[in-house]
Amino acid sequence: MIWTVELASYLDDAPWPATRDELIDYADRIGAPLEVIENLKELEDDDEIYETIEDIWPDYPSDEDFFFMDEDEYT
């Protein structure tokens, strides 16, 4: 299973919390790339409830990961 920010972004508006099958159905309905659906199918437990994308991809970058400020440039 290989996630990228672009692939994971298709699940931003998913109906969280959701099961694997609900996420697969959602990805299919919105026309997500096949890679997204394949990644979801690789999740192990059908009955597990996923609360957020971080439950699926723990390294999912947050908004804070994209915040960069060179303090010397602004002082």
Secondary structure, 3 states (H helix, E strand, C coil): CCCCHHHHHHHCCCCCCECHHHHHHHHHHHCCCHHHHHHHHCCCCCCCCECCHHHHCCCCCCHHHHCCCCHHHHC
